[in-house]
Amino acid sequence: MNDQIQRMKVLGAGIFSLILALGVARFAYTPLLPLMQQQAGLSLAEGGWLAAINYAGYLTGALIAASISDLVLKDRLFRVGMVVAVLTTLMMGLTTDVTLWAVSRYFAGLSSAAAMLLGTGLILNWLIRHNHRSELGIHFAGIGLGIAGCAAAVALMGASLDWREQWFAFSTIACVLLVPALGWLPAPDTSPVTKTGAPMHDNPPSPLFLRLFMASYFCAGVGYVVSATFIVAIVDRLPGLEGRGTLSFLAIGLAAAPACIVWDFVARRTGELNALILAAMLQIVGILLPVVVGGLGGAILGALLFGGTFIGMVSLVLTMAGRYYPTRPAKMMGKMTLSYGAAQIIGPAATGWLAASFGSYAGGLYLAAGMMVLGTLLLFMLKAVERRDIAARASAEPCMQA
C-alpha cells in the first residue's frame, strides 16, 4: 500500500511539473497571444518569433538532457528548471519590451525541457526501479490538464483582467504548482539494480531505426507546433468565429488530458508503432478540419482530434526511448526531442512568415498536415526496419550461444 501511495506521489510530481512548465510557463502564451496582440501591440510576425524562440530554449534543454548521464545532476537541473518556470511567467507581465519577452520565452523553453525530459526520465527510472509498469500515460496527462486549465483560466479572467494581470495571475498559480512538483519527487537512486535486485541494462535500437525515428518525429514536431501555438489565433480569424479560439484550445486540453492513458491501452493491443501510425493519421484530419470544413463544429472537432493524438504520440515515443535506455532514459529522449525541437523552431517561424505575407494562418496548417503525411510514411518504413532488426538479433543469438 505504501508503495502505491509513493507511486502516485511520484506521478503527481510529474503531473504538476508538466502543468507548471508546459501548461503555465509555455502554453499560457497561446490563449493570451490574441490578447497581447490587441492590448500590448504584439504583431503577427513577433508572435511567431516569440514562439520560435521558446522552442529554441526547448531545443537547448534537449541538448543538455541528451549530453548528461548523471541522475543526481539531472535531478538538480530539473528542480532549477521548475523555479525558472515560475520566474519566466512573472517576467512576461513585467514588461512590454519584445526583447525581454524573447528572453522569457527562451528560458521558459528551457524549463519545459527540464519537465518534459529530465523530469520524465527521472520518473520513468523510478517506475522501472520499483518494478512498476513502464508507461507514462498518467504522467503525461499533466500536459493536457495544463493546456485545458490555461484555456479555462484565460476564458474566466478575460472579462475582468487585462493581459498583464493575467500573466500575474498565472505567476501565482505557478508558485502553488511548484510545491508538489518539487516536494513529491524523491532523490534519484543511482544503484545498477532494481529494488528486487534485477540488473538494469540498455537495449539500444539500430542506427537506421534511430535515424528514421528521429526524422518521423521531426515531421510530428511540425504538425504539432503549428496548431499548438496558433490554434487560438487561427480560429479567431476564421469567418464568424471571432473570440471563439479559446474554446478550441480548451477542447485540445480536454482531449489531451486522458489521451496518453488511452494510447497506452491502444499500444498494448496493437504495438507501439501501429499506435503511432493510427495517431498520426487522426492528427492529420484534426489539423485540416478547421480550414477545410470551417465553422465552430469543424474547429472543435479538429481540436479534439489534435489534442487526443499529439500528446499520445509524444508519450509513446518517449516511453519507447526510455525502454531502450532504462538506466539513462533522458539520453534517447533528448535525441528524439532534438528532432522535435528543431521542428518547433522552424514551424512557428514559417507560419508567422506565411501569416504576415498572406494575412492568414491557413498556410501553416497545410504545411503542418503535409509534414504529418511524410512522417506517417516514415513510420511505415520504420515497421519494416524493426522487423529486420528483430530477425537479425534472432539469428545472432544462436551464434553467440555457440
Buried (B, 14 or more C-beta within 10 A) or exposed (E): EEEEEBBEBBBBBBBBBBBBBBBBBBBBBBBBBBBBBEEBEBEBBBBBBBBBBBBBBBBBBBBBBBEBEEBEEBBEBBBBBBBBBBBBBBBBBEBBEBEEBBBBBBBBBBBBBBBBBBBBBBBBBBBBBBEBEBBBBBBBBBBBBBBBBBBBBBBEBBEEBBBBEBBBBBBEBBEEBBEBBBEBBEEBBEEEEBEEEEEBEEEEBBEEBBBBBBBBBBBBBBBBBBBBBBBBBBBBBBEEBEEBBBBBBBBBBBBBBBBBBBBBEBBEEBEBBBBBBBBBBBBBBBBBBBBBEBBBEBBBBBBBBBBBBBBBBBBBBBBBBBBBBBBBBBBBBBBBBBBBBBBBBBBBBBBBBBBBEEEBBBBBBBBBBBBBEBBBBBBEBBBEBBEEBEEEEEEEEEEEEE
